[in-house]
Amino acid sequence: MINYDDFDALTFDCYGTLIDWESGILSGLKVAVIDDGVESGSTAMAIGAMLRGASVNSATLVVPVCPKSVVPHLLAVYDTIHAVVSPPTPSSLTRHYEVN
């Protein structure tokens, strides 16, 4: 049995229980999503929505190909989109990766 007279003070670690530190860390993150190319934007949208749901502060999408028609939808979840090629409409990415 514990003799409490042997102690001058008792402390309890409840910080992790009382403070949601994970949300604070996530909200400070700046994330760059790098994809091999966007055709419809559905995968990039899902990833961006997941990041925003996790309260990530800033999200950037970096892709070699992103059709201009998909950009407005992606900007709903990404702060910035960097694309090397921006064709006017979605098309197969195969032609952008042809090896000569």
C-alpha positions as CSV (number, residue, x, y, z in Angstrom):
1,M,0.0,0.0,0.0
2,I,1.2,3.5,-0.8
3,N,2.1,5.8,2.1
4,Y,1.1,9.3,0.9
5,D,3.1,10.9,3.7
6,D,6.2,9.9,1.8
7,F,5.4,12.4,-1.0
8,D,5.5,16.2,-1.0
9,A,3.6,16.5,-4.3
10,L,1.7,14.4,-6.9
11,T,1.6,15.4,-10.5
12,F,-0.6,14.1,-13.3
13,D,0.1,14.1,-17.1
14,C,-3.1,15.0,-18.7
15,Y,-1.8,17.4,-21.4
16,G,-2.4,14.9,-24.3
17,T,-5.9,14.3,-23.0
18,L,-6.9,17.9,-22.6
19,I,-5.1,19.5,-25.5
20,D,-5.6,18.5,-29.1
21,W,-2.0,19.1,-30.2
22,E,-2.4,17.1,-33.5
23,S,-4.8,19.7,-34.9
24,G,-2.4,22.4,-34.1
25,I,0.5,20.7,-35.8
26,L,-1.6,19.9,-38.9
27,S,-2.9,23.4,-39.2
28,G,0.7,24.7,-39.5
29,L,1.7,22.3,-42.2
30,K,2.2,23.5,-45.8
31,V,1.8,20.5,-48.1
32,A,2.9,20.0,-51.7
33,V,1.1,17.2,-53.5
34,I,3.1,15.9,-56.5
35,D,1.2,13.9,-59.1
36,D,2.4,12.4,-62.4
37,G,-0.4,14.2,-64.3
38,V,-4.0,15.2,-64.0
39,E,-6.6,14.0,-66.5
40,S,-10.0,14.5,-64.7
41,G,-8.7,15.8,-61.4
42,S,-10.7,13.3,-59.4
43,T,-7.7,11.8,-57.5
44,A,-6.1,15.2,-56.9
45,M,-9.5,16.5,-55.7
46,A,-9.8,13.6,-53.2
47,I,-6.3,14.1,-51.9
48,G,-6.8,17.9,-51.5
49,A,-10.2,17.4,-49.8
50,M,-8.5,14.9,-47.3
51,L,-5.8,17.5,-46.6
52,R,-8.3,20.3,-46.0
53,G,-10.4,17.9,-43.8
54,A,-7.3,17.4,-41.7
55,S,-7.0,21.2,-41.4
56,V,-3.7,21.6,-43.4
57,N,-2.9,25.2,-43.7
58,S,-1.6,25.4,-47.2
59,A,-1.8,22.9,-50.1
60,T,0.0,23.1,-53.5
61,L,-0.5,20.8,-56.4
62,V,2.6,20.2,-58.6
63,V,2.0,18.3,-61.9
64,P,3.5,18.1,-65.3
65,V,0.1,18.2,-67.0
66,C,-3.1,19.8,-65.8
67,P,-6.0,20.7,-68.2
68,K,-7.2,24.3,-67.9
69,S,-10.8,23.1,-67.6
70,V,-9.9,21.2,-64.4
71,V,-8.0,24.0,-62.7
72,P,-11.1,25.9,-61.2
73,H,-12.3,22.7,-59.5
74,L,-8.8,22.0,-58.1
75,L,-8.5,25.6,-56.8
76,A,-11.4,24.8,-54.5
77,V,-9.0,22.6,-52.4
78,Y,-5.5,23.8,-53.4
79,D,-4.0,27.2,-52.9
80,T,-1.6,26.9,-55.8
81,I,-1.3,24.7,-58.9
82,H,2.0,24.4,-60.8
83,A,1.7,22.7,-64.1
84,V,4.3,22.5,-66.9
85,V,1.7,21.9,-69.6
86,S,-1.9,23.1,-69.4
87,P,-3.9,21.8,-72.4
88,P,-7.4,23.4,-72.8
89,T,-9.3,20.2,-72.2
90,P,-8.7,16.8,-70.5
91,S,-7.1,14.2,-72.7
92,S,-5.1,11.0,-72.3
93,L,-1.8,11.7,-70.6
94,T,-0.2,9.0,-72.9
95,R,0.8,11.6,-75.5
96,H,2.7,13.7,-72.9
97,Y,4.8,10.7,-71.9
98,E,5.8,9.3,-75.3
99,V,9.4,8.3,-75.5
100,N,11.1,8.9,-78.8
